[in-house]
Amino acid sequence: MVFGALNYDHFYFIRDKKIVYKDNDTISHNLNYGYKTVFANIFEHRRGNVSLLNYEDALKVNLVAA
């Protein structure tokens, strides 16, 4: 988590007030790079580039039962 907080500055795009990533020749709204994406959302939301809805969605924790 600390590594993600310190290295959130990575290559992403902002489309429709949401962080998206390049996936081959397209733009994907479904890709996620873990804590890097979470902290990039926090940074961009503070700058006004990510909507509150997308910001809150990025902060959700997904639990998977094995």
N, C-alpha and C positions, 0 to 999 in steps of 0.2 A: 504494500500500500504506500509506503514512504517513497519507494522508487517511482511509482506512478505519479505521486504528488510533485516530485522534483523533476520529472521528465514528461510532463503533460504536453509540452510543445513538440508536436509531431505533425505530419502532413495529413490534413483533413480539409474538407470544404464545408461551407455553411450554405445550406439550401433550405428555403422555407423555414428559417429560424431553427434549424436542426443541424447537428454535426453529421456529415455523411462522408463516406470513403470511396475512393476509386476501387473498382473491382473489375480487373481486366479492362475492357473498353467501355464499361458503364459506371454509373454512380449508384452505390448501394446504400439504402437506408437501414439495412439490417446488420451490417458489420459492426463489430465492437471490439476494442482493444483493451478490455478490462479497466483497470484503474486509470490508465492514460485517458480513455474516453470520458470517464467520470470527472476527472479533474479538468479536462479540457472544457467540458460542459459548464463546470463551475466558473472557470475563467471567462468563457464567452458569454455566459448569462450576466455576469457582473458588468461586462462591456455593452450589454444590450443586444447582443447578436443571437442569442438563443432564447426562445420563448419560455415562459414559466412552465407551461405544460410539458415541453420537451426536457426542460431542466429537471423537473420532478420525476419524470419517467426515467431519466438517466441515473437518478439516485436510488431507485428501487433495488432491493436485494432479491435475487432469484434463488429460491431454495429447491434443490433437487433431491428427491428421495431415491436411494439406491436399492 
